Structure formats: C-alpha cells, structure tokens
Amino acid sequence: MKRYMLLAWNVVTGLFVLLFTLWLAGPGMSETETSQYNLWYLLILSIWVIGLTLQFNNKFKTMGVIVTLLPVMFYLAITFKAIAI
C-alpha cells in the first residue's frame, strides 16, 4: 500500500508541476506580436525530477519526497496569491 501511495504522489505532483511549468514557460498572452518564452520555469520542473530520482534510493527516499513537494508548494502559493488579488 505504501508503494502505491508513493506512485500516486509522484503521478499527481508530476502532472501538476508539468502542466504549470509548460503553461508558465510558454508564451502566454501578450500584447505584442513577438512571443516571449520564460524558460526559467523549467528549472522548477528539473527540481521535481531531481526529487523523483532521489526517491529511487532507499537512503534518500524521504528527502526525495520533500524535494518533490517544493515545486508543488511553489505553484500552489503563486496560485493562491493570484486568486487573492
């Protein structure tokens, strides 16, 4: 059961981080004719991937879960901040 919870955690957070990263790194809506990509958000996806790879080692499994939690918390924080404004 513990293994399935970890798998579900990785799938849900992975989709969440991937979708938000692609949305924020893309050109978005702009008032100019030139599209501007913000590729700095791809670093957040790479942090999530690092956390995922840490989870495969039993010694660093807890640290891997925490590292995958950081991008999720970042995206939730900016989402709630945007809703509050």
C-alpha positions in Angstrom: 0.0 0.0 0.0 2.9 2.3 0.8 4.3 1.8 -2.6 1.0 2.7 -4.3 0.7 5.9 -2.3 4.2 6.9 -3.4 3.4 6.1 -7.0 0.1 8.1 -6.8 2.0 11.0 -5.2 4.5 11.1 -8.0 1.9 10.9 -10.7 -0.3 13.6 -9.3 2.5 16.0 -8.4 4.3 15.3 -11.7 1.3 16.2 -13.8 0.6 19.2 -11.6 4.2 20.5 -11.9 4.5 19.6 -15.6 1.2 21.4 -16.6 2.0 24.5 -14.6 5.6 24.6 -15.9 4.5 24.3 -19.6 1.8 26.9 -19.0 4.1 29.4 -17.3 7.2 28.8 -19.6 5.1 29.2 -22.7 4.5 32.5 -24.5 1.2 33.1 -22.7 -0.9 36.1 -23.6 1.0 39.1 -24.7 0.0 42.4 -26.3 3.0 42.4 -28.7 3.4 40.3 -31.8 6.6 38.7 -30.6 6.2 35.7 -28.3 8.4 35.7 -25.3 9.2 32.4 -23.5 10.1 32.3 -19.8 12.3 29.3 -19.7 13.3 29.8 -16.0 10.2 27.8 -15.0 11.9 24.7 -16.5 14.2 24.8 -13.5 11.3 24.1 -11.3 10.5 21.0 -13.3 14.1 19.9 -13.1 14.0 20.3 -9.3 10.9 17.9 -9.3 12.8 15.4 -11.5 15.8 15.5 -9.1 13.4 14.7 -6.2 11.9 11.9 -8.2 15.4 10.4 -8.8 16.2 10.7 -5.1 13.2 8.6 -4.3 14.6 5.5 -6.0 17.4 5.3 -3.4 16.1 4.0 -0.1 18.6 6.1 1.8 17.3 9.4 0.3 13.6 8.5 -0.2 12.3 10.9 2.4 14.5 13.7 1.1 13.2 12.9 -2.4 9.6 13.3 -1.3 10.4 16.6 0.3 12.2 17.9 -2.8 9.2 16.9 -5.0 7.0 18.8 -2.5 8.9 22.1 -3.0 7.7 22.8 -6.6 4.1 21.8 -5.7 4.1 24.2 -2.8 5.6 27.0 -5.0 2.9 26.6 -7.6 0.2 26.4 -5.0 1.5 29.5 -3.3 1.5 31.6 -6.5 -1.9 30.2 -7.5 -3.4 31.2 -4.2 -1.7 34.6 -4.3 -3.1 35.2 -7.8 -6.6 34.2 -6.6 -6.4 36.5 -3.6 -5.5 39.6 -5.7 
